[in-house]
């Protein structure tokens, strides 16, 4: 007899997903206020090293905030939520 086994992905916690999505949305919104380069794949690109430094610093600060916000979640779940938004 053969067992029917269907692998369903574990759903991502809605609050975790919302926090990770907010991180990406906030970073993109900041990028659009700073960067003057072209838009590639729906994301604005920095035109010079100054802009790159500014957006990297903001993303780093925002990532620290995200880590604090998601401290109660397993790191694997946070990574999976990030991957789900980067598709």
C-alpha positions in Angstrom: 0.0 0.0 0.0 1.3 3.4 -0.9 0.8 6.4 1.4 -0.3 9.6 -0.1 2.1 12.2 1.0 1.8 15.8 -0.2 4.4 18.2 1.0 2.7 21.5 1.8 4.9 24.4 2.9 4.4 25.6 6.4 2.5 28.9 6.1 4.5 32.0 7.1 3.1 33.8 10.2 1.1 36.8 9.0 2.7 39.2 11.5 6.2 38.0 10.6 5.5 38.4 6.9 4.1 41.9 7.5 7.2 43.0 9.4 9.6 41.7 6.8 7.5 43.2 4.0 7.6 46.6 5.9 11.4 46.3 6.0 11.6 45.9 2.2 9.0 48.6 1.6 10.7 51.1 3.9 14.1 50.5 2.3 12.7 50.9 -1.2 10.8 54.1 -0.2 14.0 55.5 1.3 16.0 54.5 -1.8 13.5 56.5 -3.9 14.1 59.6 -1.9 17.9 59.4 -2.1 18.8 57.8 -5.4 19.0 59.5 -8.8 20.0 56.5 -10.9 17.9 54.4 -13.2 15.0 52.1 -12.2 15.9 48.5 -12.9 13.5 45.6 -12.1 11.2 48.0 -10.3 13.9 49.2 -7.9 15.8 52.5 -8.1 19.6 52.3 -8.4 22.1 54.6 -6.8 23.9 56.9 -9.2 27.1 57.2 -7.2 29.0 56.0 -4.1 27.5 58.7 -1.9 23.9 57.4 -2.6 25.1 53.8 -2.2 26.5 54.6 1.2 23.3 56.4 2.3 21.0 53.6 1.3 23.3 50.9 2.8 23.4 52.7 6.1 19.7 53.1 6.2 19.1 49.4 5.3 21.6 48.3 8.0 19.8 50.4 10.6 16.4 49.1 9.4 17.7 45.5 9.5 18.8 45.9 13.1 15.3 47.1 13.9 13.8 44.2 12.0 16.0 41.8 14.0 14.7 43.3 17.3 11.1 43.1 16.0 11.4 39.4 15.1 13.5 38.3 18.0 10.7 35.9 19.1 10.7 34.0 15.8 13.0 31.2 14.8 15.7 32.5 12.4 14.6 29.9 9.8 11.2 31.4 9.7 12.5 34.9 9.3 14.8 33.7 6.5 11.9 32.0 4.8 9.8 35.1 5.0 12.6 37.1 3.4 13.0 34.6 0.6 9.3 34.7 -0.1 9.5 38.4 -0.8 12.7 38.2 -2.9 11.1 36.0 -5.6 
